[in-house]
Amino acid sequence: MRHEFFANRRNFLKTSALAGTALAGASGAIAQLASSSRPAKSDIAILRFLSALEQIEADLWLQYAELGGVRPESELKVPPKGNGPYTAALANLDTDMPQYINDNTDDEFTHHAFLNAYLESVGAKEVDLGKFATLNGSKADGSSGKKRLTNLMELTVDTSWWGRYRSSTKNPDLDPSFKFPQAVPDLVTNGPFTAIPRDNNDTKSKTQIQAIANTAAFHFGFIEQGGTSLYPTLALRANDPVVLRILLSIGPSETMHFQVWHDKAGNAVAPPFNVTFGKLSFPDLSPTAKPGEDLQTNLIMPEPCPFLDRKFPAVSIIRPVSTDPKIFGAVQAVKGFTDDGLFIGQSQAFFALINELAQEADQATRHCG
């Protein structure tokens, strides 16, 4: 799959051609850092699954960036391209939203490229889902019109991550059956909804395009909270010190993404941009509305909660990080994306491959001693 990067704050890998050259040179350097022996099959399985997941994230973020992200020309004071009404609606939530989207997009591309380069350097098979990029994307102004891996136009967004990180009494690792409150119930019960304009008709009403942008804001948080939990979860299964270093280095960048989107989603549930359009209503969760700590918009840092055992004092943590695959892990991450509607229209071959990669990652076991 040919990747095209938007220019970013580091001017890193500006084009696909440069990306290829840089990665070719990087392979030797990465190999020098690798352990003396090839990482175990289980470690390779973890990295291959994460490479696939990062390519999926790169695909969906590229769609957001095409329509609502900052273009390279904007740094030269030339008006950005993309979709004007959608970008404006996102900017209502924060004027820096387009730049954050662009940077998040860049990061996911680099994660996928790095993981593939490392896999190649240790003689393992890299992951390329490009042949599954068969889905139609947006037809609105700004879209490249390319075929996609992911579908952003039929989403059922689980917003329980909002309450999960605010709860001071419940932890999904210790309370797997507890139903955390939904910040925006309609996104779960009344959907599916689109998070990008499907065509220019979706941009004519300011209320409609704001509802679409608000949906995207909560979808951003949904996507990145998954990566935030997944890297430490899989790190607990890793054996090779370099593989562990990779997981513990990339993982925190996913957490940084989540923290940003956790904050920005709060503006979608506070006046004046908590709109109602059709079957989709964004409630008022601002502090003055007194929704309670589990839903309050300005509590964007993880509230201390029980961890490991309730005999210990509460502590602020990433959640969940359970090694029980019934609670979380690679398979559960794929299930979450599937339930989200992200893969609507994908082939059975795609599902077979991504689930196989997930199952192999979850089967990895850390050997102590």
Summary of the structure (lengths in Angstrom):
residues: 369
radius of gyration: 20.2
end to end distance: 41.2
largest distance: 62.9
contacts: 1246
relative contact order: 0.15
helix: 51%
strand: 3%
